[in-house]
Amino acid sequence: MIKRLFLIAVALFPAGVALAQEGGEIALLHAGTDITDIKSQQRGARDFMNYCSGCHSLTYLRYNRMAEDLRIPEADLKANLMFTSGNPYDGVNSALPADAAGWFGKQPPDLSLIARERGVDYLYSYLKGFYVDPSRMWGVNNLYLPGVAMPHILANLQGRQEPVYKNEPDSGGNAHMVLVDVKLTTPGTLSEQEYDVMCRDIANFLDYTGEPVKAKRQSLGVFVILFLLVGFAFTYLLKKEYWKDVH
């Protein structure tokens, strides 16, 4: 039965990929984050607090919990990361008023669980996917979230990206232009490699905020699996000993 279910899953997986490709979806970039990389998460916390926390909150994460998990000294926490509260026991709230929806068309969402909802590859791709679009209110759009309501807050760091279109036929055989990629045309203050690292660090930090015990859970899971395997081996040998006279 298990083998049959496995074969069905293998057979269905390529079909799902093919459907996604036929639907015209743009493949996400691979973030390559490491939930155990504390240095990366420290940098991600710094960048998130300085560039993102003005609009986006992390209400399910307390400052003191973040400092403890990411090994951030309390003095550094208060001096460099706490902009909306002086109490380390508070959650990470944004500086925006409650009626900020009128500025962006919608209230900027809380990002505490965004990595669990969308995945780190999406976050990494999103931060790299902004391009110039004069038709939008803020003059930018996003390859992975068309019609994005927020400005490109990291534009001066990344630089200016232009959309890349490809002429493709539709289902009726009529040619039309399809957005397939973005291309950096004006460099920012960071090199492409430095900006990649920054996006990866922010995605890694948000992966942590979505589940602060994730790294511990994964490391503990290895020992649990090993324990179960050893226990299964002893149980199997015990079963053979009990049933040897029956057979």
PATIMAR-735199 format. One line per field, with one value per residue: x, y, z of N, C-alpha, C, CB in turn; residue in three letters. Coordinates in steps of 0.1 Angstrom, whole numbers. Glycine has a CB too. Example, Ala and Ser with C-alpha at 12.3 -4.5 7.8 and 13.67 -1.06 7.14 Angstrom:
2
nX 132 / 128 $
nY -57 / -22 $
nZ 78 / 71 $
caX 123 / 137 $
caY -45 / -11 $
caZ 78 / 71 $
cX 132 / 129 $
cY -33 / 0 $
cZ 78 / 79 $
cbX 113 / 141 $
cbY -45 / -6 $
cbZ 90 / 57 $
res Ala / Ser $
***
This chain:
247
nX 8 / 19 / 40 / 25 / 12 / 34 / 43 / 22 / 24 / 48 / 42 / 23 / 37 / 55 / 34 / 22 / 42 / 44 / 19 / 21 / 41 / 28 / 9 / 21 / 36 / 62 / 92 / 104 / 132 / 160 / 166 / 185 / 189 / 199 / 188 / 202 / 222 / 233 / 247 / 238 / 211 / 213 / 222 / 200 / 180 / 190 / 188 / 160 / 148 / 158 / 149 / 124 / 107 / 95 / 71 / 61 / 50 / 61 / 44 / 41 / 65 / 88 / 110 / 130 / 130 / 140 / 165 / 177 / 176 / 191 / 214 / 220 / 234 / 219 / 223 / 230 / 207 / 188 / 199 / 201 / 180 / 155 / 130 / 104 / 96 / 105 / 106 / 119 / 102 / 81 / 62 / 73 / 64 / 51 / 58 / 37 / 5 / -29 / -45 / -31 / -37 / -48 / -27 / -13 / -33 / -39 / -36 / -3 / 9 / 13 / 43 / 51 / 45 / 50 / 70 / 63 / 39 / 44 / 70 / 107 / 120 / 101 / 101 / 128 / 129 / 109 / 120 / 140 / 127 / 116 / 107 / 108 / 79 / 60 / 32 / 22 / 14 / 36 / 56 / 68 / 67 / 62 / 78 / 70 / 48 / 25 / 11 / 18 / 15 / 33 / 61 / 94 / 115 / 141 / 154 / 175 / 196 / 196 / 193 / 182 / 158 / 147 / 118 / 117 / 105 / 89 / 80 / 53 / 30 / -5 / -32 / -49 / -32 / -23 / 2 / 17 / 31 / 49 / 57 / 88 / 111 / 134 / 158 / 188 / 196 / 206 / 230 / 229 / 238 / 249 / 266 / 256 / 260 / 263 / 237 / 222 / 230 / 220 / 192 / 189 / 196 / 175 / 153 / 160 / 160 / 132 / 123 / 131 / 115 / 90 / 90 / 105 / 117 / 125 / 151 / 161 / 141 / 145 / 171 / 167 / 148 / 164 / 177 / 155 / 145 / 166 / 165 / 141 / 146 / 166 / 151 / 131 / 147 / 155 / 130 / 121 / 140 / 132 / 107 / 112 / 124 / 104 / 86 / 99 / 95 / 69 / 69 $
nY -12 / 13 / 15 / 18 / 43 / 59 / 57 / 69 / 95 / 103 / 101 / 122 / 145 / 156 / 163 / 184 / 203 / 208 / 219 / 243 / 256 / 258 / 275 / 299 / 309 / 325 / 311 / 308 / 323 / 306 / 308 / 298 / 299 / 295 / 282 / 279 / 297 / 321 / 346 / 355 / 359 / 378 / 400 / 402 / 409 / 434 / 448 / 445 / 459 / 485 / 491 / 480 / 478 / 502 / 502 / 476 / 452 / 429 / 414 / 390 / 385 / 392 / 417 / 411 / 383 / 379 / 391 / 373 / 348 / 354 / 362 / 389 / 416 / 433 / 461 / 468 / 460 / 479 / 502 / 501 / 486 / 489 / 508 / 516 / 512 / 513 / 492 / 461 / 438 / 442 / 436 / 436 / 463 / 483 / 517 / 529 / 547 / 537 / 543 / 540 / 527 / 544 / 555 / 536 / 521 / 498 / 484 / 480 / 447 / 426 / 408 / 386 / 358 / 355 / 340 / 314 / 312 / 319 / 311 / 310 / 312 / 327 / 352 / 360 / 361 / 380 / 404 / 409 / 413 / 438 / 463 / 490 / 508 / 530 / 533 / 526 / 537 / 542 / 541 / 516 / 481 / 446 / 415 / 391 / 397 / 410 / 443 / 453 / 471 / 486 / 508 / 505 / 501 / 495 / 505 / 524 / 509 / 485 / 494 / 504 / 485 / 472 / 460 / 428 / 416 / 390 / 379 / 359 / 334 / 332 / 311 / 312 / 315 / 340 / 365 / 380 / 402 / 391 / 393 / 383 / 385 / 405 / 432 / 445 / 479 / 503 / 506 / 502 / 514 / 492 / 462 / 437 / 412 / 418 / 429 / 406 / 390 / 406 / 404 / 377 / 374 / 389 / 373 / 350 / 359 / 364 / 339 / 328 / 344 / 335 / 310 / 306 / 285 / 268 / 259 / 245 / 226 / 212 / 201 / 185 / 168 / 150 / 134 / 123 / 107 / 89 / 77 / 64 / 46 / 30 / 20 / 6 / -14 / -30 / -37 / -53 / -74 / -84 / -93 / -113 / -131 / -138 / -150 / -172 / -199 / -204 / -204 $
nZ 0 / 8 / -10 / -33 / -29 / -29 / -55 / -68 / -59 / -70 / -97 / -99 / -92 / -113 / -131 / -117 / -118 / -145 / -150 / -137 / -151 / -176 / -169 / -170 / -148 / -131 / -122 / -89 / -73 / -58 / -25 / -6 / 22 / 56 / 85 / 108 / 108 / 126 / 124 / 99 / 104 / 124 / 108 / 91 / 109 / 116 / 91 / 85 / 107 / 102 / 76 / 70 / 93 / 97 / 84 / 85 / 109 / 135 / 153 / 168 / 178 / 204 / 215 / 234 / 232 / 206 / 209 / 227 / 213 / 190 / 200 / 206 / 222 / 250 / 251 / 225 / 213 / 223 / 214 / 186 / 174 / 185 / 177 / 181 / 206 / 241 / 257 / 263 / 264 / 248 / 218 / 183 / 169 / 142 / 130 / 118 / 117 / 125 / 104 / 81 / 58 / 39 / 27 / 12 / -1 / 12 / 45 / 55 / 59 / 88 / 93 / 107 / 103 / 77 / 63 / 68 / 55 / 28 / 22 / 22 / -3 / -18 / -5 / -8 / -36 / -41 / -29 / -47 / -71 / -79 / -103 / -127 / -132 / -146 / -146 / -121 / -87 / -71 / -89 / -94 / -99 / -92 / -100 / -89 / -75 / -89 / -93 / -69 / -38 / -23 / -21 / -35 / -12 / -10 / -32 / -36 / -28 / -43 / -70 / -103 / -120 / -151 / -169 / -186 / -216 / -235 / -267 / -272 / -283 / -277 / -265 / -287 / -308 / -313 / -312 / -283 / -259 / -231 / -197 / -185 / -170 / -151 / -155 / -143 / -148 / -139 / -116 / -79 / -46 / -35 / -46 / -69 / -58 / -31 / -26 / -30 / -8 / 12 / 8 / 12 / 38 / 51 / 44 / 57 / 84 / 86 / 83 / 107 / 125 / 120 / 131 / 159 / 172 / 153 / 143 / 165 / 167 / 143 / 147 / 169 / 159 / 143 / 162 / 173 / 152 / 149 / 174 / 172 / 150 / 161 / 182 / 168 / 156 / 178 / 187 / 166 / 166 / 191 / 186 / 167 / 184 / 202 / 185 / 173 / 181 / 173 / 145 $
caX 0 / 28 / 46 / 15 / 10 / 46 / 43 / 12 / 29 / 59 / 36 / 16 / 46 / 58 / 23 / 19 / 52 / 40 / 7 / 26 / 48 / 18 / 1 / 29 / 41 / 77 / 98 / 110 / 147 / 164 / 172 / 197 / 191 / 203 / 181 / 211 / 232 / 230 / 252 / 229 / 199 / 216 / 222 / 187 / 173 / 194 / 182 / 146 / 145 / 162 / 143 / 111 / 98 / 87 / 57 / 56 / 53 / 63 / 37 / 42 / 79 / 92 / 124 / 139 / 132 / 149 / 179 / 182 / 178 / 201 / 227 / 222 / 235 / 208 / 227 / 229 / 192 / 181 / 205 / 201 / 169 / 142 / 126 / 90 / 93 / 116 / 104 / 123 / 92 / 71 / 63 / 79 / 53 / 55 / 56 / 26 / -7 / -39 / -52 / -21 / -43 / -51 / -14 / -9 / -44 / -42 / -27 / 8 / 6 / 22 / 51 / 55 / 43 / 50 / 78 / 56 / 28 / 49 / 83 / 118 / 123 / 93 / 106 / 140 / 126 / 102 / 129 / 148 / 118 / 110 / 111 / 102 / 66 / 54 / 17 / 19 / 14 / 50 / 65 / 74 / 59 / 70 / 77 / 64 / 35 / 20 / 2 / 22 / 10 / 43 / 72 / 106 / 122 / 155 / 158 / 188 / 206 / 196 / 194 / 170 / 156 / 137 / 112 / 121 / 93 / 91 / 69 / 48 / 17 / -15 / -39 / -55 / -21 / -20 / 14 / 16 / 43 / 48 / 68 / 94 / 122 / 138 / 172 / 194 / 201 / 213 / 234 / 227 / 250 / 254 / 268 / 246 / 263 / 260 / 223 / 217 / 233 / 210 / 179 / 190 / 196 / 162 / 145 / 165 / 155 / 118 / 121 / 133 / 104 / 78 / 91 / 118 / 123 / 127 / 165 / 161 / 132 / 151 / 182 / 161 / 142 / 174 / 179 / 142 / 144 / 176 / 160 / 130 / 152 / 172 / 140 / 125 / 156 / 154 / 116 / 121 / 147 / 124 / 95 / 117 / 127 / 91 / 78 / 107 / 90 / 57 / 71 $
caY 0 / 24 / 16 / 23 / 57 / 66 / 57 / 79 / 108 / 105 / 103 / 134 / 157 / 163 / 169 / 197 / 213 / 211 / 228 / 256 / 261 / 261 / 287 / 311 / 314 / 327 / 303 / 315 / 321 / 298 / 317 / 292 / 303 / 285 / 287 / 278 / 308 / 332 / 358 / 359 / 363 / 391 / 410 / 403 / 417 / 448 / 453 / 446 / 470 / 497 / 494 / 474 / 479 / 515 / 499 / 462 / 448 / 415 / 415 / 378 / 384 / 402 / 422 / 403 / 369 / 380 / 393 / 360 / 337 / 358 / 365 / 403 / 422 / 442 / 475 / 469 / 459 / 491 / 513 / 499 / 478 / 492 / 522 / 520 / 509 / 513 / 481 / 449 / 428 / 445 / 430 / 445 / 470 / 493 / 531 / 535 / 548 / 527 / 547 / 541 / 521 / 554 / 559 / 525 / 514 / 488 / 485 / 470 / 435 / 420 / 398 / 376 / 345 / 355 / 330 / 301 / 313 / 320 / 304 / 319 / 315 / 338 / 364 / 363 / 365 / 393 / 415 / 411 / 414 / 451 / 469 / 503 / 508 / 544 / 533 / 524 / 549 / 544 / 540 / 503 / 469 / 434 / 404 / 380 / 401 / 421 / 452 / 455 / 484 / 492 / 513 / 497 / 508 / 492 / 509 / 530 / 499 / 476 / 501 / 505 / 474 / 473 / 447 / 421 / 410 / 381 / 377 / 345 / 332 / 328 / 299 / 313 / 316 / 355 / 369 / 391 / 404 / 385 / 397 / 370 / 387 / 419 / 434 / 457 / 488 / 513 / 500 / 509 / 516 / 478 / 454 / 426 / 401 / 424 / 430 / 392 / 386 / 413 / 398 / 363 / 376 / 393 / 362 / 341 / 364 / 362 / 325 / 327 / 350 / 326 / 298 / 308 / 272 / 259 / 253 / 235 / 215 / 203 / 194 / 175 / 158 / 140 / 125 / 115 / 97 / 79 / 69 / 55 / 36 / 20 / 13 / -3 / -25 / -38 / -43 / -63 / -85 / -90 / -99 / -126 / -140 / -143 / -159 / -182 / -212 / -205 / -207 $
caZ 0 / 9 / -23 / -43 / -26 / -33 / -70 / -72 / -56 / -80 / -109 / -99 / -90 / -126 / -137 / -111 / -123 / -159 / -150 / -132 / -162 / -186 / -165 / -171 / -136 / -131 / -112 / -78 / -71 / -47 / -15 / 0 / 35 / 66 / 97 / 119 / 106 / 135 / 118 / 88 / 110 / 130 / 98 / 87 / 119 / 115 / 79 / 87 / 116 / 96 / 63 / 69 / 105 / 97 / 79 / 88 / 123 / 139 / 166 / 175 / 183 / 214 / 213 / 243 / 227 / 195 / 214 / 233 / 203 / 180 / 207 / 205 / 235 / 253 / 248 / 210 / 210 / 226 / 207 / 172 / 168 / 191 / 173 / 184 / 220 / 250 / 266 / 256 / 265 / 238 / 204 / 173 / 162 / 132 / 134 / 111 / 124 / 122 / 92 / 70 / 46 / 29 / 20 / 3 / -6 / 22 / 56 / 54 / 67 / 98 / 87 / 117 / 98 / 62 / 58 / 69 / 46 / 14 / 20 / 21 / -17 / -23 / 1 / -14 / -50 / -40 / -27 / -59 / -82 / -82 / -116 / -130 / -139 / -144 / -144 / -107 / -79 / -65 / -100 / -94 / -98 / -88 / -109 / -82 / -69 / -98 / -87 / -55 / -33 / -16 / -29 / -34 / -2 / -11 / -45 / -37 / -26 / -55 / -83 / -112 / -128 / -161 / -172 / -198 / -222 / -246 / -276 / -271 / -288 / -267 / -268 / -300 / -318 / -315 / -305 / -274 / -250 / -218 / -188 / -182 / -162 / -149 / -157 / -137 / -158 / -132 / -103 / -67 / -38 / -33 / -58 / -70 / -48 / -17 / -24 / -29 / 6 / 21 / 6 / 18 / 53 / 55 / 43 / 68 / 96 / 87 / 86 / 122 / 132 / 118 / 141 / 166 / 177 / 141 / 143 / 176 / 163 / 133 / 152 / 178 / 150 / 139 / 173 / 175 / 142 / 152 / 185 / 167 / 142 / 170 / 189 / 158 / 154 / 190 / 187 / 156 / 172 / 202 / 179 / 162 / 196 / 208 / 175 / 167 / 183 / 166 / 131 $
cX 9 / 35 / 37 / 13 / 22 / 47 / 33 / 17 / 40 / 53 / 29 / 25 / 50 / 46 / 20 / 29 / 48 / 28 / 12 / 33 / 38 / 10 / 9 / 35 / 57 / 83 / 105 / 125 / 150 / 171 / 185 / 200 / 194 / 198 / 191 / 222 / 228 / 235 / 243 / 216 / 201 / 216 / 208 / 178 / 177 / 187 / 167 / 142 / 147 / 154 / 128 / 101 / 91 / 73 / 52 / 60 / 56 / 57 / 38 / 56 / 82 / 106 / 133 / 141 / 141 / 163 / 185 / 185 / 189 / 213 / 230 / 223 / 224 / 211 / 226 / 214 / 186 / 186 / 202 / 189 / 156 / 138 / 112 / 86 / 106 / 116 / 108 / 112 / 81 / 73 / 69 / 68 / 59 / 52 / 44 / 13 / -18 / -46 / -42 / -26 / -45 / -38 / -11 / -20 / -48 / -32 / -15 / 7 / 17 / 30 / 57 / 55 / 45 / 59 / 72 / 45 / 34 / 62 / 94 / 122 / 114 / 98 / 119 / 138 / 119 / 111 / 138 / 140 / 112 / 115 / 103 / 89 / 59 / 39 / 13 / 21 / 28 / 60 / 72 / 63 / 68 / 68 / 69 / 51 / 30 / 10 / 6 / 19 / 21 / 54 / 84 / 116 / 137 / 161 / 171 / 199 / 208 / 199 / 181 / 169 / 145 / 131 / 117 / 109 / 98 / 79 / 65 / 34 / 7 / -22 / -46 / -44 / -17 / -8 / 11 / 28 / 40 / 60 / 74 / 106 / 124 / 153 / 177 / 200 / 209 / 217 / 231 / 239 / 256 / 256 / 257 / 248 / 260 / 245 / 217 / 219 / 223 / 196 / 178 / 189 / 182 / 152 / 148 / 159 / 140 / 114 / 122 / 120 / 92 / 78 / 104 / 125 / 126 / 140 / 166 / 153 / 138 / 162 / 177 / 154 / 151 / 176 / 167 / 141 / 154 / 172 / 150 / 136 / 158 / 161 / 133 / 134 / 155 / 140 / 115 / 128 / 139 / 113 / 100 / 119 / 114 / 84 / 86 / 101 / 77 / 59 / 80 $
cY 13 / 26 / 22 / 38 / 65 / 67 / 68 / 93 / 112 / 108 / 117 / 146 / 163 / 169 / 183 / 207 / 217 / 221 / 242 / 263 / 266 / 273 / 300 / 317 / 315 / 320 / 312 / 313 / 313 / 306 / 311 / 296 / 291 / 289 / 286 / 289 / 320 / 346 / 364 / 365 / 377 / 403 / 412 / 411 / 431 / 455 / 455 / 457 / 483 / 501 / 490 / 477 / 492 / 512 / 486 / 459 / 433 / 413 / 402 / 375 / 395 / 405 / 413 / 389 / 369 / 382 / 380 / 350 / 341 / 363 / 380 / 409 / 432 / 457 / 477 / 468 / 472 / 503 / 513 / 493 / 481 / 507 / 526 / 517 / 510 / 501 / 468 / 438 / 431 / 437 / 440 / 451 / 480 / 507 / 537 / 537 / 538 / 530 / 547 / 534 / 531 / 558 / 549 / 518 / 502 / 489 / 475 / 459 / 432 / 409 / 387 / 362 / 344 / 344 / 316 / 301 / 312 / 313 / 314 / 322 / 326 / 351 / 369 / 368 / 379 / 405 / 418 / 413 / 427 / 456 / 482 / 501 / 521 / 544 / 531 / 536 / 552 / 543 / 527 / 492 / 457 / 422 / 392 / 384 / 413 / 430 / 455 / 469 / 492 / 498 / 504 / 504 / 506 / 497 / 515 / 520 / 489 / 483 / 500 / 492 / 476 / 460 / 441 / 413 / 400 / 379 / 362 / 345 / 328 / 315 / 299 / 315 / 331 / 358 / 381 / 391 / 399 / 389 / 384 / 372 / 402 / 420 / 446 / 466 / 499 / 508 / 508 / 511 / 502 / 471 / 444 / 415 / 406 / 425 / 416 / 387 / 393 / 407 / 384 / 365 / 380 / 381 / 352 / 346 / 362 / 348 / 322 / 332 / 342 / 314 / 299 / 295 / 263 / 252 / 242 / 223 / 206 / 195 / 183 / 164 / 147 / 130 / 117 / 104 / 86 / 70 / 59 / 44 / 25 / 12 / 3 / -16 / -35 / -45 / -54 / -76 / -92 / -98 / -113 / -136 / -146 / -153 / -170 / -196 / -214 / -209 / -219 $
cZ 0 / -4 / -33 / -42 / -31 / -48 / -75 / -70 / -66 / -93 / -110 / -98 / -103 / -132 / -131 / -116 / -137 / -159 / -146 / -144 / -173 / -182 / -165 / -159 / -137 / -119 / -101 / -78 / -58 / -37 / -9 / 14 / 45 / 80 / 109 / 118 / 114 / 129 / 107 / 94 / 118 / 120 / 92 / 96 / 118 / 103 / 80 / 95 / 110 / 84 / 63 / 81 / 106 / 93 / 84 / 103 / 124 / 152 / 174 / 180 / 192 / 212 / 221 / 238 / 215 / 199 / 220 / 223 / 194 / 187 / 205 / 219 / 237 / 249 / 233 / 206 / 211 / 217 / 192 / 166 / 174 / 187 / 177 / 198 / 228 / 259 / 258 / 256 / 255 / 225 / 195 / 165 / 152 / 137 / 127 / 119 / 118 / 109 / 80 / 57 / 35 / 21 / 9 / -4 / 3 / 33 / 54 / 64 / 78 / 91 / 96 / 111 / 83 / 56 / 58 / 59 / 31 / 12 / 18 / 6 / -22 / -17 / -6 / -29 / -50 / -38 / -39 / -72 / -86 / -96 / -118 / -137 / -137 / -142 / -130 / -99 / -74 / -76 / -101 / -94 / -94 / -96 / -102 / -75 / -77 / -91 / -73 / -51 / -27 / -25 / -27 / -25 / -3 / -25 / -46 / -35 / -38 / -68 / -90 / -120 / -139 / -164 / -185 / -203 / -233 / -254 / -277 / -277 / -277 / -272 / -282 / -311 / -320 / -306 / -295 / -265 / -236 / -210 / -183 / -172 / -159 / -151 / -151 / -147 / -151 / -118 / -91 / -59 / -34 / -46 / -58 / -60 / -34 / -15 / -23 / -14 / 15 / 20 / 13 / 33 / 58 / 55 / 54 / 82 / 97 / 88 / 101 / 129 / 131 / 127 / 148 / 170 / 165 / 141 / 153 / 173 / 153 / 138 / 162 / 170 / 145 / 149 / 175 / 165 / 145 / 164 / 181 / 159 / 151 / 178 / 181 / 157 / 166 / 191 / 177 / 160 / 183 / 196 / 174 / 173 / 201 / 198 / 169 / 169 / 176 / 152 / 130 $
cbX -9 / 38 / 52 / 2 / 7 / 58 / 40 / -2 / 35 / 68 / 25 / 6 / 58 / 64 / 10 / 21 / 66 / 37 / -3 / 35 / 58 / 9 / -3 / 20 / 37 / 80 / 109 / 104 / 154 / 172 / 162 / 209 / 178 / 219 / 169 / 218 / 234 / 235 / 266 / 226 / 193 / 229 / 232 / 180 / 176 / 209 / 186 / 140 / 152 / 176 / 150 / 112 / 107 / 94 / 57 / 63 / 40 / 78 / 23 / 38 / 89 / 89 / 125 / 134 / 118 / 144 / 179 / 172 / 165 / 195 / 238 / 211 / 249 / 204 / 242 / 237 / 186 / 183 / 220 / 213 / 172 / 142 / 127 / 80 / 86 / 117 / 90 / 135 / 87 / 70 / 49 / 89 / 44 / 48 / 68 / 23 / -13 / -49 / -59 / -8 / -56 / -56 / -3 / -1 / -41 / -42 / -35 / 22 / 4 / 15 / 63 / 47 / 30 / 55 / 92 / 50 / 20 / 51 / 82 / 130 / 120 / 78 / 108 / 150 / 117 / 91 / 138 / 157 / 107 / 113 / 109 / 112 / 57 / 57 / 12 / 28 / 5 / 53 / 75 / 84 / 52 / 68 / 91 / 74 / 37 / 13 / -12 / 37 / -1 / 49 / 76 / 113 / 117 / 158 / 147 / 189 / 203 / 183 / 206 / 170 / 152 / 144 / 96 / 133 / 84 / 96 / 72 / 49 / 16 / -25 / -50 / -64 / -25 / -32 / 25 / 3 / 47 / 47 / 62 / 100 / 135 / 134 / 175 / 204 / 190 / 205 / 250 / 216 / 246 / 244 / 282 / 245 / 278 / 266 / 217 / 225 / 247 / 210 / 175 / 202 / 206 / 157 / 147 / 180 / 158 / 112 / 132 / 145 / 102 / 78 / 89 / 116 / 114 / 125 / 175 / 157 / 119 / 156 / 192 / 151 / 135 / 187 / 183 / 130 / 147 / 190 / 155 / 120 / 162 / 181 / 130 / 123 / 171 / 156 / 106 / 127 / 161 / 120 / 90 / 130 / 134 / 81 / 73 / 121 / 88 / 49 / 78 $
cbY 0 / 22 / 2 / 16 / 59 / 58 / 44 / 77 / 109 / 93 / 92 / 135 / 153 / 153 / 160 / 195 / 206 / 199 / 223 / 255 / 252 / 249 / 285 / 322 / 305 / 342 / 293 / 311 / 335 / 285 / 319 / 294 / 310 / 283 / 278 / 265 / 311 / 330 / 356 / 347 / 353 / 390 / 406 / 389 / 412 / 449 / 445 / 432 / 468 / 498 / 487 / 459 / 477 / 525 / 500 / 452 / 451 / 411 / 418 / 366 / 384 / 397 / 436 / 403 / 364 / 392 / 404 / 355 / 335 / 368 / 356 / 409 / 429 / 441 / 478 / 458 / 448 / 495 / 514 / 492 / 463 / 490 / 522 / 512 / 496 / 525 / 480 / 443 / 427 / 460 / 425 / 437 / 477 / 490 / 539 / 526 / 563 / 526 / 560 / 534 / 514 / 566 / 559 / 515 / 509 / 473 / 481 / 478 / 423 / 416 / 405 / 376 / 339 / 369 / 330 / 300 / 326 / 335 / 295 / 313 / 302 / 335 / 362 / 351 / 354 / 392 / 412 / 398 / 404 / 461 / 459 / 512 / 496 / 552 / 522 / 512 / 547 / 535 / 550 / 501 / 466 / 431 / 399 / 374 / 406 / 414 / 447 / 452 / 482 / 483 / 527 / 495 / 504 / 477 / 518 / 541 / 491 / 469 / 495 / 517 / 461 / 479 / 449 / 411 / 421 / 367 / 383 / 340 / 322 / 339 / 296 / 325 / 310 / 363 / 374 / 390 / 419 / 369 / 405 / 364 / 381 / 424 / 434 / 453 / 494 / 526 / 497 / 502 / 523 / 470 / 447 / 420 / 397 / 437 / 437 / 383 / 389 / 428 / 396 / 356 / 387 / 405 / 355 / 340 / 379 / 368 / 316 / 334 / 364 / 321 / 285 / 317 / 265 / 267 / 264 / 241 / 220 / 212 / 203 / 181 / 164 / 147 / 133 / 124 / 103 / 86 / 79 / 63 / 42 / 28 / 23 / 3 / -21 / -30 / -32 / -58 / -81 / -79 / -91 / -123 / -133 / -131 / -150 / -181 / -214 / -192 / -195 $
cbZ 12 / 21 / -27 / -42 / -12 / -28 / -76 / -64 / -42 / -81 / -112 / -87 / -82 / -135 / -135 / -96 / -123 / -167 / -141 / -120 / -168 / -189 / -150 / -178 / -124 / -131 / -118 / -64 / -71 / -51 / -4 / -9 / 40 / 67 / 100 / 119 / 90 / 149 / 113 / 79 / 120 / 137 / 86 / 85 / 134 / 114 / 67 / 92 / 129 / 93 / 52 / 67 / 117 / 88 / 64 / 78 / 132 / 138 / 164 / 166 / 171 / 228 / 217 / 257 / 223 / 186 / 225 / 243 / 195 / 171 / 203 / 196 / 237 / 267 / 253 / 203 / 219 / 241 / 209 / 167 / 171 / 206 / 158 / 175 / 222 / 258 / 271 / 262 / 279 / 235 / 199 / 164 / 172 / 118 / 131 / 99 / 122 / 133 / 94 / 75 / 49 / 36 / 30 / 10 / -20 / 15 / 69 / 57 / 59 / 111 / 80 / 129 / 102 / 57 / 66 / 83 / 47 / 11 / 8 / 28 / -25 / -18 / 16 / -15 / -56 / -29 / -15 / -62 / -80 / -71 / -128 / -138 / -134 / -156 / -153 / -102 / -67 / -54 / -98 / -83 / -112 / -73 / -113 / -72 / -54 / -111 / -88 / -54 / -24 / -6 / -24 / -48 / 12 / -9 / -51 / -27 / -13 / -56 / -91 / -120 / -120 / -174 / -173 / -195 / -228 / -240 / -290 / -257 / -299 / -264 / -258 / -300 / -330 / -311 / -315 / -265 / -250 / -219 / -176 / -194 / -168 / -135 / -173 / -126 / -166 / -130 / -103 / -59 / -25 / -24 / -57 / -85 / -49 / -15 / -36 / -38 / 10 / 16 / -9 / 13 / 57 / 47 / 29 / 69 / 97 / 74 / 78 / 127 / 127 / 104 / 133 / 177 / 186 / 128 / 145 / 190 / 158 / 121 / 160 / 187 / 138 / 135 / 186 / 174 / 128 / 156 / 196 / 159 / 133 / 180 / 195 / 145 / 153 / 203 / 184 / 142 / 177 / 211 / 168 / 154 / 207 / 210 / 165 / 172 / 198 / 167 / 124 $
res Met / Ile / Lys / Arg / Leu / Phe / Leu / Ile / Ala / Val / Ala / Leu / Phe / Pro / Ala / Gly / Val / Ala / Leu / Ala / Gln / Glu / Gly / Gly / Glu / Ile / Ala / Leu / Leu / His / Ala / Gly / Thr / Asp / Ile / Thr / Asp / Ile / Lys / Ser / Gln / Gln / Arg / Gly / Ala / Arg / Asp / Phe / Met / Asn / Tyr / Cys / Ser / Gly / Cys / His / Ser / Leu / Thr / Tyr / Leu / Arg / Tyr / Asn / Arg / Met / Ala / Glu / Asp / Leu / Arg / Ile / Pro / Glu / Ala / Asp / Leu / Lys / Ala / Asn / Leu / Met / Phe / Thr / Ser / Gly / Asn / Pro / Tyr / Asp / Gly / Val / Asn / Ser / Ala / Leu / Pro / Ala / Asp / Ala / Ala / Gly / Trp / Phe / Gly / Lys / Gln / Pro / Pro / Asp / Leu / Ser / Leu / Ile / Ala / Arg / Glu / Arg / Gly / Val / Asp / Tyr / Leu / Tyr / Ser / Tyr / Leu / Lys / Gly / Phe / Tyr / Val / Asp / Pro / Ser / Arg / Met / Trp / Gly / Val / Asn / Asn / Leu / Tyr / Leu / Pro / Gly / Val / Ala / Met / Pro / His / Ile / Leu / Ala / Asn / Leu / Gln / Gly / Arg / Gln / Glu / Pro / Val / Tyr / Lys / Asn / Glu / Pro / Asp / Ser / Gly / Gly / Asn / Ala / His / Met / Val / Leu / Val / Asp / Val / Lys / Leu / Thr / Thr / Pro / Gly / Thr / Leu / Ser / Glu / Gln / Glu / Tyr / Asp / Val / Met / Cys / Arg / Asp / Ile / Ala / Asn / Phe / Leu / Asp / Tyr / Thr / Gly / Glu / Pro / Val / Lys / Ala / Lys / Arg / Gln / Ser / Leu / Gly / Val / Phe / Val / Ile / Leu / Phe / Leu / Leu / Val / Gly / Phe / Ala / Phe / Thr / Tyr / Leu / Leu / Lys / Lys / Glu / Tyr / Trp / Lys / Asp / Val / His $
***
